[in-house]
Amino acid sequence: MRSEFQAAIAQLIAEKGLPREVVMETVATALLAAYRKSFGGGENVRIEVDKNGEVHVWASKRVVAQVKDPNEEVSLAEAQRLIPNAALGQFIDVDSSFIFARIPTQTAKQVILQRIREAEHEHLYDQIKNWVGEIRLGILTRKDPVRGWLIDFDLDKADKVEGVMPPSEEVPTERYRSGQRLRVYVYDVRRVQGRMLQILVSRTHRDLVRRLFESEVPEIYEGAVEIKAIAREPGSRSKVAVVARQEGLDPIGSCVGVRGSRINNIVHELNDEKIDIIQWSPEQANFVSNSLSPVKPLKVELRDTDHTALVTVPEKQLSLAIGKDGQNARLAAKLTGWRVDVAKPSEGEIYEEHSNEVEEALTSYPTRRERSGRHERGEESGRRSNHRRSGNRHSSY
């Protein structure tokens, strides 16, 4: 049985890809559980499996003059044969390898397989728990009516692990299909009873935008430019506030890239979601003013009593400042943390951030043809200003 057992151990290590010491410890624990399940007791029994697959069993027994319970006691003569200075009342470890042969094979097999599965789940969890906060590329497999889209991720040695994108994490304007390769943001990894693991992913999380900027803009990844805040309405529009940590560096120009190359890649990954890049400012009034990009307010008054920013904008830009269905002002409020009220210069009536006025000017990123024409006309000017820092600059894409 021992040679068969050792062969089975070697097979487990090869198939599961688990570290040898993990398998040995798991098998030893499983054998002890199987013994206790079959015979009861066994609290004084200890089982170890060495690196060669050899099983060693010890039982801690009390040294007595006359043995009444051989499972718990050992005679003084036997104890002194093992340990010459053993004394009555002392506990010693007695080799009890015969116990291994008494464990029912089927019971041992069931318990070992169960414990190996648990060890496999634990090992897998250790591998992927650091995925939280990262972007991962996966393949959509199918949509579960309750759980949402299931997505496969590749691991080492051609193994796969399954993630879930709940319906609440889907972008309303995106259309998904089986077999589609998709970059998603991992926001949680959980151990769930009855399943191996639950990897929860999202396409709506605002940190998806943060990670995309880090991957496309070296200055952000290296810390020369910092993202201070993000406000997002997935599939529609995002505002990203940035600041330079290096003297003379233009944070907005760094994010846009030459001819918009960097921001274009991010917009494409987000399926043409509009992105406003905002210059962050430690002066809250300036920050609120910048956040209403592409509008340039005439005046910003901060009211601390109810944490409201009263913003005055040119009358012709009122609808643009508020945005369609109040979106521009709403995102500005999320970005800055201030409640934003927008008004015309000479009127006392305040337009709330959730106004339904229709946006009168285009804020979307221009078409490729428009971009081409614009860059041909202003390429030289753009190059001159790309690395010039300005406190009131903004860029909409």
Residue, then its C-alpha position, 0 to 999 in steps of 0.5 A: m500500500r505504501s508504494e501505491f500511496q507514494a505513487a499517488i502523492a507524486q501524481l497529485i504533485a504533478e497534476k495540481g502543480l502544488p508545492r511538495e511541502v503543501v501536498m505533504e502537509t495536506v495529506a498528513t492532515a487528511l490521513l489524521a482526519a480519516y483515522r478520527k472519522s473511522f475510529g473516533g478519538g485520536e487526539n493524541v495521534r500525530i501523522e507526518v508525511d516526509k518528502n519521499g511520501e513515507v508516512h510516520v505516525w506517532a501517538s503521545k501516550r502516558v507511561v503507566a505501571q499497568v496498561k488499561d487503554p493501549n491507545e492512550e497508555v504505554s507500560l513502563a518497561e516498553a517506555q524505558r525500552l524507547i527512552p531509558n530514563a522514562a518515568l511513570g506519569q510521563f508522556i512520550d511519543v510512541d511509533s504507531s505506524f500500524i495505524f496507517a494500515r488500519i485507515p480504510t482506503q476509501t475513506a482516506k481517498q475521499v478525505i485526501l481529495q477533499r483536503i487537496r481541493e481545499a489546498e488547491h483553492e488556498h494556493l490559487y487564492d495566494q496567487i491571485k489575491n494581489w490582482v485586486g486593483e489591477i486591470r486584467l485581460g480575459i475572455l467572456t464565456r457566457k452570461d449567467p442570468v443571475r451572476g452576470w458575465l463569466i470571464d476566463f483568465d489565463l494562469d501559468k501552466a495553461d490553467k484558467v480561473e473564472g471571474v464574474m462581472p455582475p450586471s451592475e458593473e456592466v457599462p450600459t452603452e457597451r455590448y458584450r458577446s461570448g468569446q470577446r477579449l475584454r480588459v476589466y478592473v478587478y475590484d475583489v477576490r473572495r473565497v466562497q464556500g462551494r466554489m473555488l474562488q470568486i473574482l469580481v471584475s468591473r467595467t464601470h469602476r472609476d479606477l479602471v480609468r486611473r489604471l488606463f492612464e497609468s499604463e498609457v502615460p509614463e509620467i503618471y506611472e513614474g509619479a511625475v504627474e499625479i491623478k488627484a481625482i476622478a469622476r465618472e459616468p461610465g460609457s458617457r463621460s469622465k473628468v480626470a484632475v491631474v497635477a505635475r510633481q515635476e517643475g516645468l512639466d505640463p500634466i495635461g499635455s503629458c496625458v494627451g500625448v503627441r497628436g492625442s496619441r495617449i488619450n486616444n488609446i484610453v478613449h478607444e479602450l473605453n469605447d469612445e467615452k468622453i474624457d475631460i482632463i482637468q488641471w487640479s489646483p490647491e485653491q478650491a475656487n480655481f479647482v471648481s472653475n477648472s472642473l467645469s471644462p470646457v466652460k471658463p466661469l466668470k466667478v466662483e464663490l464658495r459657501d462653506t455653510d452648505h459646501t456649495a460653489l456658486v458659479t457665474v458663467p457667461e449667459k451663452q455658456l450656461s447650458l454648456a456649463i450645466g451640461k445635458d441633463g446636468q451632467n457637466a455640473r454633476l461630474a464637476a461636483k463629484l470631482t471637487g466634492w463641492r455642490v455646484d450651482v450655476a448662474k448667469p451673470s445678471e440674474g438672481e435665479i440659480y440653476e441647480e446642477h441637475s437642470n435639464e437644459v439641453e447642452e448647446a455646444l459640442t463637448s465630445y471628442p472630435t471625429r478622426r477627420e476633424r482631428s486630422g484637419r485641426h492638427e494640420r492647421g495647429e500642429e506647430s502651435g500645439r507642439r509649442s504649447n504641449h510642454r508649457r504649464s498653465g493653471n487654467r488649461h483643460s482638455s476635452y476628449 
